[in-house]
């Protein structure tokens, strides 16, 4: 007999993040909202839990220790073809978002993120597919120079599967300089001018 869960589906949400505190807090928040949750803190553990639990949704972090969450997207979808993946990252950029969608993610949120935003992204994805179109729209005005630099860094970082040293080498900058640039908040895409 199947378990009586408040969630519409008996299939769990798989949270994949190497931040143990974050996974614990998000798990508690999702559980209180009626989801069954399984947690993986490493890519190998995520593959095993996907195979074993056949989750309906996956909340996947871009950076998993030395591994890159982007590489895990097609692997998880090969294991669970109808798995809906929400990618989370502290290094939000258009380049990363486009690459995540290209690899099969269904949605993308920048950290810090609250549980309500995660739930909205998970459930909205079940009823609409407009988020991909909204995400890939080009801005009307040209991007500022600092934003273009940020996008270029993110693109090279993605090509290097998140390897900071290799990214710095390809960009021709010191590793410490690159880390300092990555630690800054992303530059806004457009000025806040409504009109």
N, C-alpha and C positions, 0 to 999 in steps of 0.2 A: 504494500500500500504506500502511495506517495505521501511525503510530508505535507502537512497543511501550512503553507507559507502565505503571508499576506501579499507577497509579490504575485503578479499575474502568471508568472512562469516559475516552474520549479528549478530552472537552470540558474546557477549563481552568477554573480559578478566577480570576475577575476581582477584583483588589483595587483599590478606589477610595478614595484618601486623599491629601490634599495634603501630608502629612508624609512626605517622601522617605525619611528614615531609618527610620521605622516600616514603610513599604511594603517597603523592602529587607530588613529583619530578618524580617518576617512572610513575605515571599516565600521567603527562604532556608529558613525553618523548614518551610513547607508543601512546598517542593520536596524537602526531606530526608525528608518523610513520604509521598512518592510522588505529589504533585499537580503538574500542569502549571499554571503561574501566568502571568497577564498583568497588567500594572500600569498604572493610569491615575492621574495626579495632579490631573486637572481633569475637570469634568463633560463637556465636549465630547469629550475623549479617551476617556472611559468609554463614551459613546454610539458612537463610532467602533469601539472595540475590541469592544463587545457585538455590533455589526452584523457585524464581520469574523470574530470567533472563536466566536460562539454559545456562551458559557460555560454551564456547568451550575450554578455557584454564583457569588455575588458577595458580597464582604466590603466593605461600604460605610460610610464615615464620615459622621456626621451633618453635620459642618462641613467644607465644601470651599472654603477661602478665603472669598470673598464669597458663595458659593452654599450652598444647603441640600440635604443629601443626601435629605431627605424628598421633595423635589420630583422627584428623579431616579428614585425607586423605580418609579412607574407608567410612566415613559418607558423604563426598561430592560426592564420586563416587557412593554411593547408590542413592543419589538425582539426579545425572547427570551421567549415566553410561559411556558415551563416553568422559567425561571430562579428559583433559590432564593436569596433575599437575606437576609444577616445584617447588621444595622445595628449599628455600633459608635459609641459616643459617650462623651465625657468629662463630659457634662452629663446624667447618667442621671436620669430621673424617670418616674413612672407616666404622666403626660400625654404625654410624648414616645414612650414605648413603645406606648401605645394608638394614638397617631397613626401610628406606623410600621407597626403591624399593620394598621390600617385602610387604609393606602395600599398594602399588599401585601407588606410584609416578612414573612419567615417566622420570624425570631428576632431577638433584641436582646441585646447584651452591653455592659456599661459598661467603659470603659477605666480603668485599664490592664488589659490582657487578655493572657494568654499563648497561644502557638500551640496547645497542647493543648485549651484551652477553645474556640478557634475551630474546630479539627478536630471536636471533639465536637458543637458546634452545627451544623456543616455536615453531618456524617454522621448524627446523630440525627434531623435533619429529614427525611432520606430514608426513615426507617423509622417515624416516629411523628409525629402531629400534636397531641400533648397540650400542647406548650409554649405555644400560644396560650391555651388554657384556664387553665393555671397562671398565666400572666402577668396575665390579666384578673380574677383572683379579688380580691374586695374584702377588705381587712383586717377582722378581727373587732372590734378596738377602734378608737375614733375616732383619727384622725391628730393628732399634736401640732401646735400652732399654727405652729411654725417649719417643719414639713413641709408644712403647707397653703400657707404663703407660698411655699415652694420650688416646689410643684406649680403654683401660680398663675403664678409667674414663668415656668416652663417652658412652660405653656400659651400665654401671651402671646408668648413668644419663638418658639414654633412658628407661631403665627398670623402673626408678622412675618417668617417665613422666615429666622430667625436674625439679623435686623438688630438689633444692640444699641441703636443710637440710637433707632430707632422704638419698640422695646420699652420703653426708659426713658421716652420721651415718653408712651406709653400708660399706663404704670404711675405716672406722675407723680413720678419720681425722677431724680436726677442720673445721667448715664451712668456716671460713676466709681463711684457707690454700687452700681449694678446690676452692674458688672464685679466689684466686690469680693464681692458676694453670689454671683455665678456661680463665682468662683474657689474659694469654700469647698466642702468636700465636702458632698454631699447629706445631709440629716438622715435618720436612720433612720426607717423607717416605723413600726415597733413596737419597744418595749423588748424586749431579749432575755430574756424570761421563759418558760421551758418549764414547763408544769405543768398 
